[in-house]
Amino acid sequence: MDTNVFRYVLEVDKCKNITLAAKHLFISQPALTKQLSKLEKELGGRIFVSHEQAEWDSWKHAPEFYD
């Protein structure tokens, strides 16, 4: 495992935006995304959930509350 990936995770968490974090880290956004995906595979789970995904998850489960 590349130890830089920990810096990447911290920067994404701080920025709350992968594109902005990539700029701060002086790497391309696709390279950052690839490294995060690789780490997620190693850990066996998601590290970050995008805002859009979180909204989708909330909407997807909403009908359960009304049944």
DRENRO-644625 format. One record per residue: residue number from 1; residue in one letter; z, y, x of N, C-alpha, C in turn. Coordinates in nm, 3 decimals, always signed. Layout:
N
<r><num>NUM</num><residuo>a</residuo><n_z>Z</n_z><n_y>Y</n_y><n_x>X</n_x><ca_z>Z</ca_z><ca_y>Y</ca_y><ca_x>X</ca_x><c_z>Z</c_z><c_y>Y</c_y><c_x>X</c_x></r>
...
//
This chain:
67
<r><num>1</num><residuo>m</residuo><n_z>+0.000</n_z><n_y>-0.118</n_y><n_x>+0.084</n_x><ca_z>+0.000</ca_z><ca_y>+0.000</ca_y><ca_x>+0.000</ca_x><c_z>+0.000</c_z><c_y>+0.125</c_y><c_x>+0.089</c_x></r>
<r><num>2</num><residuo>d</residuo><n_z>-0.083</n_z><n_y>+0.219</n_y><n_x>+0.054</n_x><ca_z>-0.093</ca_z><ca_y>+0.344</ca_y><ca_x>+0.127</ca_x><c_z>+0.026</c_z><c_y>+0.433</c_y><c_x>+0.087</c_x></r>
<r><num>3</num><residuo>t</residuo><n_z>+0.101</n_z><n_y>+0.478</n_y><n_x>+0.185</n_x><ca_z>+0.219</ca_z><ca_y>+0.560</ca_y><ca_x>+0.154</ca_x><c_z>+0.183</c_z><c_y>+0.697</c_y><c_x>+0.097</c_x></r>
<r><num>4</num><residuo>n</residuo><n_z>+0.059</n_z><n_y>+0.741</n_y><n_x>+0.117</n_x><ca_z>+0.017</ca_z><ca_y>+0.870</ca_y><ca_x>+0.059</ca_x><c_z>+0.019</c_z><c_y>+0.865</c_y><c_x>-0.093</c_x></r>
<r><num>5</num><residuo>v</residuo><n_z>+0.006</n_z><n_y>+0.747</n_y><n_x>-0.149</n_x><ca_z>+0.002</ca_z><ca_y>+0.736</ca_y><ca_x>-0.295</ca_x><c_z>+0.131</c_z><c_y>+0.789</c_y><c_x>-0.358</c_x></r>
<r><num>6</num><residuo>f</residuo><n_z>+0.241</n_z><n_y>+0.781</n_y><n_x>-0.289</n_x><ca_z>+0.366</ca_z><ca_y>+0.835</ca_y><ca_x>-0.343</ca_x><c_z>+0.360</c_z><c_y>+0.988</c_y><c_x>-0.352</c_x></r>
<r><num>7</num><residuo>r</residuo><n_z>+0.299</n_z><n_y>+1.050</n_y><n_x>-0.252</n_x><ca_z>+0.279</ca_z><ca_y>+1.195</ca_y><ca_x>-0.259</ca_x><c_z>+0.189</c_z><c_y>+1.230</c_y><c_x>-0.376</c_x></r>
<r><num>8</num><residuo>y</residuo><n_z>+0.087</n_z><n_y>+1.146</n_y><n_x>-0.400</n_x><ca_z>-0.006</ca_z><ca_y>+1.169</ca_y><ca_x>-0.509</ca_x><c_z>+0.066</c_z><c_y>+1.163</c_y><c_x>-0.644</c_x></r>
<r><num>9</num><residuo>v</residuo><n_z>+0.149</n_z><n_y>+1.062</n_y><n_x>-0.661</n_x><ca_z>+0.223</ca_z><ca_y>+1.047</ca_y><ca_x>-0.787</ca_x><c_z>+0.314</c_z><c_y>+1.168</c_y><c_x>-0.809</c_x></r>
<r><num>10</num><residuo>l</residuo><n_z>+0.384</n_z><n_y>+1.210</n_y><n_x>-0.707</n_x><ca_z>+0.474</ca_z><ca_y>+1.325</ca_y><ca_x>-0.721</ca_x><c_z>+0.397</c_z><c_y>+1.452</c_y><c_x>-0.755</c_x></r>
<r><num>11</num><residuo>e</residuo><n_z>+0.281</n_z><n_y>+1.470</n_y><n_x>-0.693</n_x><ca_z>+0.202</ca_z><ca_y>+1.591</ca_y><ca_x>-0.720</ca_x><c_z>+0.145</c_z><c_y>+1.590</c_y><c_x>-0.862</c_x></r>
<r><num>12</num><residuo>v</residuo><n_z>+0.098</n_z><n_y>+1.476</n_y><n_x>-0.907</n_x><ca_z>+0.047</ca_z><ca_y>+1.467</ca_y><ca_x>-1.045</ca_x><c_z>+0.159</c_z><c_y>+1.494</c_y><c_x>-1.143</c_x></r>
<r><num>13</num><residuo>d</residuo><n_z>+0.276</n_z><n_y>+1.441</n_y><n_x>-1.117</n_x><ca_z>+0.390</ca_z><ca_y>+1.465</ca_y><ca_x>-1.204</ca_x><c_z>+0.427</c_z><c_y>+1.613</c_y><c_x>-1.206</c_x></r>
<r><num>14</num><residuo>k</residuo><n_z>+0.423</n_z><n_y>+1.676</n_y><n_x>-1.091</n_x><ca_z>+0.457</ca_z><ca_y>+1.818</ca_y><ca_x>-1.081</ca_x><c_z>+0.354</c_z><c_y>+1.904</c_y><c_x>-1.154</c_x></r>
<r><num>15</num><residuo>c</residuo><n_z>+0.225</n_z><n_y>+1.873</n_y><n_x>-1.135</n_x><ca_z>+0.118</ca_z><ca_y>+1.955</ca_y><ca_x>-1.193</ca_x><c_z>+0.089</c_z><c_y>+1.921</c_y><c_x>-1.339</c_x></r>
<r><num>16</num><residuo>k</residuo><n_z>+0.120</n_z><n_y>+1.798</n_y><n_x>-1.378</n_x><ca_z>+0.088</ca_z><ca_y>+1.750</ca_y><ca_x>-1.513</ca_x><c_z>-0.063</c_z><c_y>+1.754</c_y><c_x>-1.539</c_x></r>
<r><num>17</num><residuo>n</residuo><n_z>-0.141</n_z><n_y>+1.746</n_y><n_x>-1.430</n_x><ca_z>-0.287</ca_z><ca_y>+1.754</ca_y><ca_x>-1.441</ca_x><c_z>-0.348</c_z><c_y>+1.691</c_y><c_x>-1.317</c_x></r>
<r><num>18</num><residuo>i</residuo><n_z>-0.431</n_z><n_y>+1.590</n_y><n_x>-1.334</n_x><ca_z>-0.487</ca_z><ca_y>+1.518</ca_y><ca_x>-1.219</ca_x><c_z>-0.583</c_z><c_y>+1.605</c_y><c_x>-1.140</c_x></r>
<r><num>19</num><residuo>t</residuo><n_z>-0.664</n_z><n_y>+1.684</n_y><n_x>-1.209</n_x><ca_z>-0.761</ca_z><ca_y>+1.770</ca_y><ca_x>-1.139</ca_x><c_z>-0.690</c_z><c_y>+1.873</c_y><c_x>-1.052</c_x></r>
<r><num>20</num><residuo>l</residuo><n_z>-0.588</n_z><n_y>+1.936</n_y><n_x>-1.108</n_x><ca_z>-0.512</ca_z><ca_y>+2.036</ca_y><ca_x>-1.032</ca_x><c_z>-0.438</c_z><c_y>+1.971</c_y><c_x>-0.916</c_x></r>
<r><num>21</num><residuo>a</residuo><n_z>-0.380</n_z><n_y>+1.854</n_y><n_x>-0.940</n_x><ca_z>-0.310</ca_z><ca_y>+1.783</ca_y><ca_x>-0.833</ca_x><c_z>-0.406</c_z><c_y>+1.747</c_y><c_x>-0.720</c_x></r>
<r><num>22</num><residuo>a</residuo><n_z>-0.525</n_z><n_y>+1.705</n_y><n_x>-0.755</n_x><ca_z>-0.625</ca_z><ca_y>+1.671</ca_y><ca_x>-0.652</ca_x><c_z>-0.658</c_z><c_y>+1.793</c_y><c_x>-0.566</c_x></r>
<r><num>23</num><residuo>k</residuo><n_z>-0.670</n_z><n_y>+1.908</n_y><n_x>-0.630</n_x><ca_z>-0.696</ca_z><ca_y>+2.031</ca_y><ca_x>-0.554</ca_x><c_z>-0.581</c_z><c_y>+2.062</c_y><c_x>-0.458</c_x></r>
<r><num>24</num><residuo>h</residuo><n_z>-0.458</n_z><n_y>+2.047</n_y><n_x>-0.506</n_x><ca_z>-0.340</ca_z><ca_y>+2.073</ca_y><ca_x>-0.422</ca_x><c_z>-0.332</c_z><c_y>+1.973</c_y><c_x>-0.306</c_x></r>
<r><num>25</num><residuo>l</residuo><n_z>-0.380</n_z><n_y>+1.851</n_y><n_x>-0.329</n_x><ca_z>-0.373</ca_z><ca_y>+1.746</ca_y><ca_x>-0.226</ca_x><c_z>-0.496</c_z><c_y>+1.746</c_y><c_x>-0.135</c_x></r>
<r><num>26</num><residuo>f</residuo><n_z>-0.593</n_z><n_y>+1.831</n_y><n_x>-0.166</n_x><ca_z>-0.717</ca_z><ca_y>+1.842</ca_y><ca_x>-0.088</ca_x><c_z>-0.796</c_z><c_y>+1.711</c_y><c_x>-0.086</c_x></r>
<r><num>27</num><residuo>i</residuo><n_z>-0.800</n_z><n_y>+1.645</n_y><n_x>-0.204</n_x><ca_z>-0.883</ca_z><ca_y>+1.526</ca_y><ca_x>-0.220</ca_x><c_z>-0.961</c_z><c_y>+1.543</c_y><c_x>-0.350</c_x></r>
<r><num>28</num><residuo>s</residuo><n_z>-1.063</n_z><n_y>+1.462</n_y><n_x>-0.369</n_x><ca_z>-1.141</ca_z><ca_y>+1.472</ca_y><ca_x>-0.492</ca_x><c_z>-1.066</c_z><c_y>+1.408</c_y><c_x>-0.608</c_x></r>
<r><num>29</num><residuo>q</residuo><n_z>-1.096</n_z><n_y>+1.454</n_y><n_x>-0.728</n_x><ca_z>-1.032</ca_z><ca_y>+1.398</ca_y><ca_x>-0.847</ca_x><c_z>-1.063</c_z><c_y>+1.250</c_y><c_x>-0.864</c_x></r>
<r><num>30</num><residuo>p</residuo><n_z>-1.190</n_z><n_y>+1.206</n_y><n_x>-0.842</n_x><ca_z>-1.216</ca_z><ca_y>+1.062</ca_y><ca_x>-0.853</ca_x><c_z>-1.138</c_z><c_y>+0.978</c_y><c_x>-0.751</c_x></r>
<r><num>31</num><residuo>a</residuo><n_z>-1.119</n_z><n_y>+1.031</n_y><n_x>-0.631</n_x><ca_z>-1.042</ca_z><ca_y>+0.958</ca_y><ca_x>-0.529</ca_x><c_z>-0.896</c_z><c_y>+0.946</c_y><c_x>-0.570</c_x></r>
<r><num>32</num><residuo>l</residuo><n_z>-0.841</n_z><n_y>+1.052</n_y><n_x>-0.627</n_x><ca_z>-0.703</ca_z><ca_y>+1.049</ca_y><ca_x>-0.673</ca_x><c_z>-0.688</c_z><c_y>+0.950</c_y><c_x>-0.789</c_x></r>
<r><num>33</num><residuo>t</residuo><n_z>-0.779</n_z><n_y>+0.955</n_y><n_x>-0.883</n_x><ca_z>-0.774</ca_z><ca_y>+0.864</ca_y><ca_x>-0.997</ca_x><c_z>-0.783</c_z><c_y>+0.719</c_y><c_x>-0.951</c_x></r>
<r><num>34</num><residuo>k</residuo><n_z>-0.869</n_z><n_y>+0.694</n_y><n_x>-0.853</n_x><ca_z>-0.885</ca_z><ca_y>+0.558</ca_y><ca_x>-0.800</ca_x><c_z>-0.756</c_z><c_y>+0.509</c_y><c_x>-0.735</c_x></r>
<r><num>35</num><residuo>q</residuo><n_z>-0.690</n_z><n_y>+0.595</n_y><n_x>-0.659</n_x><ca_z>-0.564</ca_z><ca_y>+0.558</ca_y><ca_x>-0.594</ca_x><c_z>-0.454</c_z><c_y>+0.531</c_y><c_x>-0.696</c_x></r>
<r><num>36</num><residuo>l</residuo><n_z>-0.448</n_z><n_y>+0.613</n_y><n_x>-0.801</n_x><ca_z>-0.348</ca_z><ca_y>+0.592</ca_y><ca_x>-0.905</ca_x><c_z>-0.375</c_z><c_y>+0.462</c_y><c_x>-0.981</c_x></r>
<r><num>37</num><residuo>s</residuo><n_z>-0.501</n_z><n_y>+0.434</n_y><n_x>-1.008</n_x><ca_z>-0.537</ca_z><ca_y>+0.308</ca_y><ca_x>-1.075</ca_x><c_z>-0.500</c_z><c_y>+0.188</c_y><c_x>-0.991</c_x></r>
<r><num>38</num><residuo>k</residuo><n_z>-0.524</n_z><n_y>+0.199</n_y><n_x>-0.861</n_x><ca_z>-0.490</ca_z><ca_y>+0.090</ca_y><ca_x>-0.770</ca_x><c_z>-0.339</c_z><c_y>+0.065</c_y><c_x>-0.770</c_x></r>
<r><num>39</num><residuo>l</residuo><n_z>-0.261</n_z><n_y>+0.173</n_y><n_x>-0.769</n_x><ca_z>-0.115</ca_z><ca_y>+0.158</ca_y><ca_x>-0.772</ca_x><c_z>-0.070</c_z><c_y>+0.096</c_y><c_x>-0.904</c_x></r>
<r><num>40</num><residuo>e</residuo><n_z>-0.130</n_z><n_y>+0.139</n_y><n_x>-1.015</n_x><ca_z>-0.095</ca_z><ca_y>+0.084</ca_y><ca_x>-1.145</ca_x><c_z>-0.121</c_z><c_y>-0.067</c_y><c_x>-1.149</c_x></r>
<r><num>41</num><residuo>k</residuo><n_z>-0.231</n_z><n_y>-0.109</n_y><n_x>-1.089</n_x><ca_z>-0.261</ca_z><ca_y>-0.253</ca_y><ca_x>-1.084</ca_x><c_z>-0.158</c_z><c_y>-0.327</c_y><c_x>-1.001</c_x></r>
<r><num>42</num><residuo>e</residuo><n_z>-0.118</n_z><n_y>-0.268</n_y><n_x>-0.889</n_x><ca_z>-0.016</ca_z><ca_y>-0.331</ca_y><ca_x>-0.803</ca_x><c_z>+0.118</c_z><c_y>-0.343</c_y><c_x>-0.875</c_x></r>
<r><num>43</num><residuo>l</residuo><n_z>+0.153</n_z><n_y>-0.239</n_y><n_x>-0.952</n_x><ca_z>+0.281</ca_z><ca_y>-0.238</ca_y><ca_x>-1.021</ca_x><c_z>+0.276</c_z><c_y>-0.312</c_y><c_x>-1.154</c_x></r>
<r><num>44</num><residuo>g</residuo><n_z>+0.156</n_z><n_y>-0.334</n_y><n_x>-1.205</n_x><ca_z>+0.141</ca_z><ca_y>-0.406</ca_y><ca_x>-1.330</ca_x><c_z>+0.169</c_z><c_y>-0.323</c_y><c_x>-1.454</c_x></r>
<r><num>45</num><residuo>g</residuo><n_z>+0.148</n_z><n_y>-0.192</n_y><n_x>-1.446</n_x><ca_z>+0.171</ca_z><ca_y>-0.107</ca_y><ca_x>-1.562</ca_x><c_z>+0.121</c_z><c_y>+0.034</c_y><c_x>-1.539</c_x></r>
<r><num>46</num><residuo>r</residuo><n_z>+0.119</n_z><n_y>+0.111</n_y><n_x>-1.647</n_x><ca_z>+0.074</ca_z><ca_y>+0.250</ca_y><ca_x>-1.639</ca_x><c_z>+0.183</c_z><c_y>+0.339</c_y><c_x>-1.581</c_x></r>
<r><num>47</num><residuo>i</residuo><n_z>+0.141</n_z><n_y>+0.437</n_y><n_x>-1.504</n_x><ca_z>+0.233</ca_z><ca_y>+0.533</ca_y><ca_x>-1.447</ca_x><c_z>+0.235</c_z><c_y>+0.659</c_y><c_x>-1.534</c_x></r>
<r><num>48</num><residuo>f</residuo><n_z>+0.118</n_z><n_y>+0.705</n_y><n_x>-1.569</n_x><ca_z>+0.104</ca_z><ca_y>+0.826</ca_y><ca_x>-1.650</ca_x><c_z>+0.026</c_z><c_y>+0.794</c_y><c_x>-1.776</c_x></r>
<r><num>49</num><residuo>v</residuo><n_z>+0.062</n_z><n_y>+0.860</n_y><n_x>-1.885</n_x><ca_z>-0.014</ca_z><ca_y>+0.852</ca_y><ca_x>-2.009</ca_x><c_z>-0.063</c_z><c_y>+0.992</c_y><c_x>-2.038</c_x></r>
<r><num>50</num><residuo>s</residuo><n_z>-0.194</n_z><n_y>+1.007</n_y><n_x>-2.055</n_x><ca_z>-0.248</ca_z><ca_y>+1.141</ca_y><ca_x>-2.079</ca_x><c_z>-0.201</c_z><c_y>+1.192</c_y><c_x>-2.215</c_x></r>
<r><num>51</num><residuo>h</residuo><n_z>-0.205</n_z><n_y>+1.322</n_y><n_x>-2.230</n_x><ca_z>-0.163</ca_z><ca_y>+1.385</ca_y><ca_x>-2.355</ca_x><c_z>-0.245</c_z><c_y>+1.331</c_y><c_x>-2.472</c_x></r>
<r><num>52</num><residuo>e</residuo><n_z>-0.376</n_z><n_y>+1.317</n_y><n_x>-2.452</n_x><ca_z>-0.464</ca_z><ca_y>+1.266</ca_y><ca_x>-2.557</ca_x><c_z>-0.424</c_z><c_y>+1.123</c_y><c_x>-2.594</c_x></r>
<r><num>53</num><residuo>q</residuo><n_z>-0.392</n_z><n_y>+1.042</n_y><n_x>-2.495</n_x><ca_z>-0.352</ca_z><ca_y>+0.903</ca_y><ca_x>-2.520</ca_x><c_z>-0.220</c_z><c_y>+0.900</c_y><c_x>-2.597</c_x></r>
<r><num>54</num><residuo>a</residuo><n_z>-0.128</n_z><n_y>+0.987</n_y><n_x>-2.561</n_x><ca_z>+0.001</ca_z><ca_y>+0.991</ca_y><ca_x>-2.630</ca_x><c_z>-0.019</c_z><c_y>+1.028</c_y><c_x>-2.776</c_x></r>
<r><num>55</num><residuo>e</residuo><n_z>-0.109</n_z><n_y>+1.124</n_y><n_x>-2.804</n_x><ca_z>-0.137</ca_z><ca_y>+1.161</ca_y><ca_x>-2.942</ca_x><c_z>-0.200</c_z><c_y>+1.043</c_y><c_x>-3.016</c_x></r>
<r><num>56</num><residuo>w</residuo><n_z>-0.291</n_z><n_y>+0.974</n_y><n_x>-2.949</n_x><ca_z>-0.357</ca_z><ca_y>+0.859</ca_y><ca_x>-3.012</ca_x><c_z>-0.254</c_z><c_y>+0.752</c_y><c_x>-3.044</c_x></r>
<r><num>57</num><residuo>d</residuo><n_z>-0.164</n_z><n_y>+0.724</n_y><n_x>-2.952</n_x><ca_z>-0.061</ca_z><ca_y>+0.624</ca_y><ca_x>-2.976</ca_x><c_z>+0.026</c_z><c_y>+0.663</c_y><c_x>-3.095</c_x></r>
<r><num>58</num><residuo>s</residuo><n_z>+0.063</n_z><n_y>+0.790</n_y><n_x>-3.104</n_x><ca_z>+0.145</ca_z><ca_y>+0.836</ca_y><ca_x>-3.216</ca_x><c_z>+0.070</c_z><c_y>+0.819</c_y><c_x>-3.347</c_x></r>
<r><num>59</num><residuo>w</residuo><n_z>-0.058</n_z><n_y>+0.859</n_y><n_x>-3.347</n_x><ca_z>-0.138</ca_z><ca_y>+0.849</ca_y><ca_x>-3.468</ca_x><c_z>-0.159</c_z><c_y>+0.704</c_y><c_x>-3.508</c_x></r>
<r><num>60</num><residuo>k</residuo><n_z>-0.183</n_z><n_y>+0.618</n_y><n_x>-3.409</n_x><ca_z>-0.212</ca_z><ca_y>+0.478</ca_y><ca_x>-3.435</ca_x><c_z>-0.092</c_z><c_y>+0.411</c_y><c_x>-3.503</c_x></r>
<r><num>61</num><residuo>h</residuo><n_z>+0.029</n_z><n_y>+0.449</n_y><n_x>-3.468</n_x><ca_z>+0.148</ca_z><ca_y>+0.385</ca_y><ca_x>-3.522</ca_x><c_z>+0.202</c_z><c_y>+0.456</c_y><c_x>-3.647</c_x></r>
<r><num>62</num><residuo>a</residuo><n_z>+0.147</n_z><n_y>+0.572</n_y><n_x>-3.678</n_x><ca_z>+0.197</ca_z><ca_y>+0.648</ca_y><ca_x>-3.791</ca_x><c_z>+0.194</c_z><c_y>+0.571</c_y><c_x>-3.923</c_x></r>
<r><num>63</num><residuo>p</residuo><n_z>+0.087</n_z><n_y>+0.496</n_y><n_x>-3.955</n_x><ca_z>+0.086</ca_z><ca_y>+0.424</ca_y><ca_x>-4.084</ca_x><c_z>+0.204</c_z><c_y>+0.328</c_y><c_x>-4.101</c_x></r>
<r><num>64</num><residuo>e</residuo><n_z>+0.259</n_z><n_y>+0.277</n_y><n_x>-3.991</n_x><ca_z>+0.374</ca_z><ca_y>+0.185</ca_y><ca_x>-4.001</ca_x><c_z>+0.494</c_z><c_y>+0.253</c_y><c_x>-4.066</c_x></r>
<r><num>65</num><residuo>f</residuo><n_z>+0.506</n_z><n_y>+0.384</n_y><n_x>-4.047</n_x><ca_z>+0.620</ca_z><ca_y>+0.456</ca_y><ca_x>-4.101</ca_x><c_z>+0.607</c_z><c_y>+0.478</c_y><c_x>-4.252</c_x></r>
<r><num>66</num><residuo>y</residuo><n_z>+0.485</n_z><n_y>+0.469</n_y><n_x>-4.303</n_x><ca_z>+0.464</ca_z><ca_y>+0.496</ca_y><ca_x>-4.445</ca_x><c_z>+0.450</c_z><c_y>+0.370</c_y><c_x>-4.529</c_x></r>
<r><num>67</num><residuo>d</residuo><n_z>+0.451</n_z><n_y>+0.255</n_y><n_x>-4.467</n_x><ca_z>+0.438</ca_z><ca_y>+0.128</ca_y><ca_x>-4.541</ca_x><c_z>+0.569</c_z><c_y>+0.086</c_y><c_x>-4.604</c_x></r>
//
